[in-house]
């Protein structure tokens, strides 16, 4: 297991720095991507632009600029080009909203997705199975912005059941926190429930055709016990891996549309604004944060899967 963790750590380090280099240089080759021109304004003189380039180090070579950017990130001194405020402090302000959104939605979609996957297997081939699969396919196919806009219009603006947007910290008002997040949770979870339930259904059907299941049936065990105590344990690892990656991706900016629709002021919304203004430091920090989070969550899910499946531990 120690070797497994060391391999993960080494791969994570290489991946994070490779992604940061790629992101940094993509912004350098974008047309009209010179940050000095945007910072100086339209009426700036060539002298003003040259002064800003020198002050911010834009007149140095790209490797030197990248190295200085990494130094600023790891020392906590990275500053955005457009707002000229500390990026890490802005990230800290948006993190609670994004964490609240991702955690609540992920719990919803994994619980409901597992329940639907089990039910569709129990009623495989019957009308219940077909109905739930139609629901799952509809959820996967619906655009996020359309589903969110419909829920917001009918349940907030028309019916007044929920707030029309914004975010209330959990520590300030727990009930208000939940009321502001119910619609974003629902929107995000509906989009993922179908995928998780279908993956679990396919894995369960494969497990139920295995020899050890036939042996369990021969011993007279009920279908419920066979399904929950035997097949589900072996079918759940792919769902855990999928859940972990979706959770990390959501926090790392995957919920940009949801945060924008419901005006949550989270990391995704901050990333969207930074991309629109070609503000490199916030985008680079968020990309690196997302990459590190994906690796950490992936490692955690691998450890959980190794605990559930002894064969994985032996190969680690």
C-alpha positions as CSV (number, residue, x, y, z in Angstrom):
1,X,0.0,0.0,0.0
2,X,2.9,2.4,0.7
3,X,4.3,1.8,-2.8
4,X,0.8,2.4,-4.2
5,X,0.7,5.8,-2.3
6,X,4.2,6.8,-3.5
7,X,3.3,6.0,-7.1
8,X,0.2,8.1,-6.8
9,X,2.1,10.9,-5.2
10,X,4.7,10.9,-8.0
11,X,2.1,10.7,-10.8
12,X,0.1,13.5,-9.1
13,X,3.1,15.8,-9.0
14,X,3.9,15.3,-12.6
15,X,0.3,15.7,-13.6
16,X,-0.3,18.9,-11.7
17,X,2.8,20.6,-13.0
18,X,2.2,19.4,-16.6
19,X,-1.3,20.8,-16.5
20,X,-0.1,24.1,-15.0
21,X,2.5,24.5,-17.8
22,X,-0.1,23.7,-20.5
23,X,-2.6,26.1,-19.0
24,X,0.0,28.9,-18.7
25,X,1.3,28.6,-22.2
26,X,-2.2,28.3,-23.7
27,X,-3.0,31.8,-22.4
28,X,0.3,33.1,-23.9
29,X,-0.7,32.1,-27.4
30,X,-4.3,33.4,-27.3
31,X,-4.8,36.3,-29.7
32,X,-5.0,39.6,-27.9
33,X,-3.9,37.8,-24.7
34,X,-1.3,40.4,-23.6
35,X,-2.3,41.2,-20.0
36,X,-0.4,44.5,-20.1
37,X,-2.7,45.9,-22.7
38,X,-5.8,45.0,-20.8
39,X,-4.4,46.3,-17.5
40,X,-3.3,49.6,-19.1
41,X,-6.6,50.3,-20.7
42,X,-7.5,51.6,-24.2
43,X,-6.2,55.1,-23.8
44,X,-2.8,54.1,-22.3
45,X,0.4,55.3,-23.9
46,X,3.2,53.0,-25.0
47,X,5.2,54.2,-22.0
48,X,2.4,53.1,-19.6
49,X,2.2,49.7,-21.3
50,X,6.0,49.2,-21.1
51,X,6.0,50.3,-17.4
52,X,3.3,47.7,-16.6
53,X,5.1,45.0,-18.5
54,X,8.3,45.7,-16.5
55,X,6.4,46.0,-13.2
56,X,4.6,42.7,-13.6
57,X,7.5,40.9,-15.3
58,X,5.8,40.4,-18.7
59,X,8.9,41.5,-20.4
60,X,10.8,38.5,-19.2
61,X,11.0,35.1,-20.9
62,X,8.0,32.7,-20.6
63,X,9.9,30.1,-18.4
64,X,10.9,32.9,-16.0
65,X,7.3,34.2,-16.0
66,X,6.0,30.7,-15.3
67,X,8.6,30.2,-12.5
68,X,7.7,33.4,-10.9
69,X,4.0,32.5,-11.1
70,X,4.6,29.2,-9.4
71,X,6.6,30.9,-6.7
72,X,3.8,33.4,-6.1
73,X,1.2,30.6,-5.9
74,X,3.1,28.5,-3.4
75,X,3.9,31.5,-1.3
76,X,0.4,32.8,-1.3
77,X,1.2,36.0,-3.1
78,X,-0.4,35.4,-6.4
79,X,-2.5,38.4,-7.6
80,X,-5.1,38.6,-10.4
81,X,-4.3,40.8,-13.4
82,X,-7.8,42.4,-13.7
83,X,-8.9,42.9,-10.1
84,X,-5.4,43.0,-8.7
85,X,-6.4,41.2,-5.5
86,X,-5.0,38.1,-3.9
87,X,-6.3,35.1,-5.8
88,X,-6.1,32.6,-2.8
89,X,-8.3,34.9,-0.7
90,X,-10.9,35.1,-3.5
91,X,-10.7,31.3,-3.8
92,X,-11.3,31.0,-0.1
93,X,-14.4,33.1,-0.3
94,X,-15.9,30.9,-3.1
95,X,-14.9,27.6,-1.7
96,X,-17.7,27.2,1.0
97,X,-20.4,27.7,-1.7
98,X,-18.8,25.2,-4.1
99,X,-18.2,22.6,-1.3
100,X,-21.7,22.9,-0.1
101,X,-23.1,22.5,-3.6
102,X,-20.8,19.6,-4.5
103,X,-21.2,17.7,-1.2
104,X,-25.0,17.9,-1.1
105,X,-25.5,17.1,-4.7
106,X,-23.0,14.2,-4.6
107,X,-24.7,12.6,-1.6
108,X,-28.1,12.9,-3.3
109,X,-27.0,11.4,-6.6
110,X,-25.0,8.5,-5.1
111,X,-27.9,7.5,-2.7
112,X,-30.6,7.8,-5.3
113,X,-28.4,6.4,-8.0
114,X,-27.6,3.3,-6.0
115,X,-31.2,2.9,-5.0
116,X,-32.4,3.1,-8.6
117,X,-29.7,0.8,-9.8
118,X,-30.7,-1.9,-7.2
119,X,-34.4,-1.5,-8.0
120,X,-34.0,-1.7,-11.7
121,X,-32.1,-5.0,-11.2
122,X,-34.7,-6.4,-9.0
123,X,-37.4,-5.6,-11.5
124,X,-35.2,-6.2,-14.6
125,X,-37.3,-6.4,-17.8
126,X,-40.5,-5.2,-16.1
127,X,-42.2,-1.8,-16.5
128,X,-40.6,-0.4,-13.3
129,X,-37.1,-1.1,-14.9
130,X,-38.1,0.6,-18.2
131,X,-39.7,3.6,-16.4
132,X,-36.6,4.2,-14.3
133,X,-34.3,3.8,-17.2
134,X,-36.3,6.4,-19.2
135,X,-36.0,8.7,-16.2
136,X,-32.2,8.0,-16.0
137,X,-31.7,8.7,-19.7
138,X,-33.8,11.9,-19.5
139,X,-31.6,13.1,-16.7
140,X,-28.4,12.4,-18.5
141,X,-29.7,14.1,-21.7
142,X,-31.1,17.3,-20.2
143,X,-28.8,20.3,-20.5
144,X,-27.9,21.7,-17.1
145,X,-28.7,25.3,-17.9
146,X,-32.2,24.3,-19.2
147,X,-33.1,22.1,-16.2
148,X,-31.8,24.7,-13.8
149,X,-33.6,27.6,-15.5
150,X,-36.9,25.7,-15.5
151,X,-36.7,24.8,-11.8
152,X,-35.7,28.3,-10.9
153,X,-38.5,29.9,-12.9
154,X,-41.3,27.6,-11.8
155,X,-40.3,26.9,-8.2
156,X,-38.7,30.3,-7.3
157,X,-40.1,33.1,-9.5
158,X,-43.6,31.6,-10.0
159,X,-44.3,29.6,-6.9
160,X,-42.0,31.3,-4.5
161,X,-41.0,28.1,-2.7
162,X,-37.3,28.8,-2.9
163,X,-35.0,31.8,-3.1
164,X,-34.2,33.1,-6.5
165,X,-30.5,32.8,-6.0
166,X,-27.5,33.7,-3.8
167,X,-25.7,31.8,-1.1
168,X,-26.1,31.9,2.7
169,X,-23.3,30.5,4.8
170,X,-24.2,27.4,6.9
171,X,-22.8,29.0,10.0
172,X,-25.0,32.1,9.6
173,X,-28.3,30.5,8.9
174,X,-28.5,26.7,8.4
175,X,-32.1,26.7,7.2
176,X,-31.4,29.5,4.8
177,X,-28.3,27.7,3.6
178,X,-30.4,24.6,2.8
179,X,-33.2,26.6,1.1
180,X,-30.7,28.4,-1.2
181,X,-29.1,25.1,-2.2
182,X,-32.1,22.7,-2.7
183,X,-32.6,23.7,-6.3
184,X,-28.9,23.6,-7.2
185,X,-28.5,20.3,-5.5
186,X,-31.5,18.9,-7.4
187,X,-30.3,20.2,-10.7
188,X,-26.8,18.8,-10.4
189,X,-27.9,15.5,-8.9
190,X,-30.5,14.8,-11.6
191,X,-27.8,15.1,-14.2
192,X,-25.7,12.5,-12.5
193,X,-28.2,10.0,-11.1
194,X,-28.8,8.4,-14.5
195,X,-25.1,7.7,-15.1
196,X,-24.5,6.2,-11.6
197,X,-27.7,4.1,-11.7
198,X,-26.9,2.7,-15.2
199,X,-23.3,1.9,-14.2
200,X,-24.4,0.1,-11.1
201,X,-27.2,-1.8,-12.9
202,X,-24.7,-3.1,-15.5
203,X,-22.3,-4.2,-12.8
204,X,-25.0,-5.9,-10.7
205,X,-26.3,-7.8,-13.7
206,X,-22.8,-9.0,-14.5
207,X,-22.2,-10.1,-10.9
208,X,-25.6,-11.9,-10.7
209,X,-24.5,-14.1,-13.5
210,X,-21.4,-15.2,-11.7
211,X,-20.7,-18.7,-10.3
212,X,-20.6,-17.5,-6.6
213,X,-24.2,-16.1,-7.0
214,X,-25.4,-19.4,-8.4
215,X,-23.8,-21.1,-5.4
216,X,-25.6,-18.6,-3.0
217,X,-28.9,-19.3,-4.7
218,X,-28.3,-23.1,-4.3
219,X,-27.9,-22.5,-0.6
220,X,-31.4,-21.1,-0.5
221,X,-30.5,-17.4,0.1
222,X,-33.2,-14.8,-0.8
223,X,-32.7,-12.5,-3.8
224,X,-32.6,-9.5,-1.5
225,X,-29.8,-11.0,0.6
226,X,-27.9,-12.2,-2.5
227,X,-28.2,-8.8,-4.1
228,X,-27.3,-6.6,-1.0
229,X,-24.8,-8.8,0.8
230,X,-22.9,-10.4,-2.1
231,X,-23.5,-8.8,-5.6
232,X,-23.6,-5.2,-4.4
233,X,-20.3,-5.4,-2.6
234,X,-18.5,-6.5,-5.7
235,X,-20.5,-4.2,-8.0
236,X,-20.0,-1.0,-6.0
237,X,-16.3,-0.2,-6.7
238,X,-16.8,1.3,-10.2
239,X,-19.6,3.5,-8.8
240,X,-17.2,4.7,-6.0
241,X,-14.6,5.6,-8.6
242,X,-17.2,7.4,-10.7
243,X,-18.5,9.2,-7.7
244,X,-15.1,10.3,-6.6
245,X,-14.1,11.7,-10.0
246,X,-17.5,13.5,-10.4
247,X,-17.2,15.0,-6.9
248,X,-13.7,16.3,-7.6
249,X,-14.6,17.6,-11.0
250,X,-17.6,19.5,-9.5
251,X,-15.5,21.3,-6.9
252,X,-12.8,22.0,-9.5
253,X,-15.2,24.0,-11.7
254,X,-17.5,21.4,-13.1
255,X,-20.5,23.2,-11.7
256,X,-19.8,26.5,-13.5
257,X,-23.2,26.6,-15.1
258,X,-25.1,25.6,-12.0
259,X,-23.3,28.3,-9.9
260,X,-24.0,30.9,-12.6
261,X,-27.7,30.1,-12.9
262,X,-28.3,30.2,-9.2
263,X,-25.7,33.0,-8.5
264,X,-23.9,31.1,-5.8
265,X,-20.6,33.0,-6.1
266,X,-18.5,29.8,-5.9
267,X,-15.2,28.7,-7.5
268,X,-16.9,27.8,-10.8
269,X,-18.3,31.2,-11.2
270,X,-15.0,32.8,-10.3
271,X,-13.3,30.6,-12.9
272,X,-15.8,31.6,-15.6
273,X,-15.3,35.3,-15.0
274,X,-11.5,34.8,-15.0
275,X,-11.6,33.0,-18.3
276,X,-13.8,35.6,-19.9
277,X,-11.3,38.3,-19.0
278,X,-8.2,36.1,-19.8
279,X,-7.0,36.5,-16.2
280,X,-4.3,33.9,-16.0
281,X,-3.5,33.7,-12.3
282,X,-7.0,32.7,-11.0
283,X,-7.5,30.2,-13.9
284,X,-4.1,28.7,-13.2
285,X,-4.7,28.4,-9.4
286,X,-8.2,26.9,-10.0
287,X,-6.9,24.4,-12.6
288,X,-4.1,23.3,-10.2
289,X,-6.5,23.1,-7.3
290,X,-8.8,20.9,-9.4
291,X,-6.0,18.7,-10.5
292,X,-4.7,18.2,-7.0
293,X,-8.3,17.5,-5.8
294,X,-8.9,14.9,-8.5
295,X,-5.7,13.1,-7.6
296,X,-6.5,13.2,-3.8
297,X,-10.1,12.0,-4.3
298,X,-8.9,9.4,-6.8
299,X,-6.4,8.1,-4.3
300,X,-9.0,8.0,-1.5
301,X,-11.5,6.1,-3.7
302,X,-8.7,3.7,-4.7
303,X,-8.0,3.0,-1.0
304,X,-11.7,2.4,-0.3
305,X,-11.9,0.1,-3.3
306,X,-8.8,-1.7,-2.0
307,X,-10.5,-2.2,1.4
308,X,-13.6,-3.6,-0.3
309,X,-11.7,-5.8,-2.7
310,X,-8.7,-7.8,-1.4
311,X,-7.5,-8.5,-4.9
312,X,-6.9,-4.8,-5.5
313,X,-4.8,-4.6,-2.3
314,X,-2.7,-7.5,-3.5
315,X,-1.9,-5.8,-6.8
316,X,-1.1,-2.5,-5.1
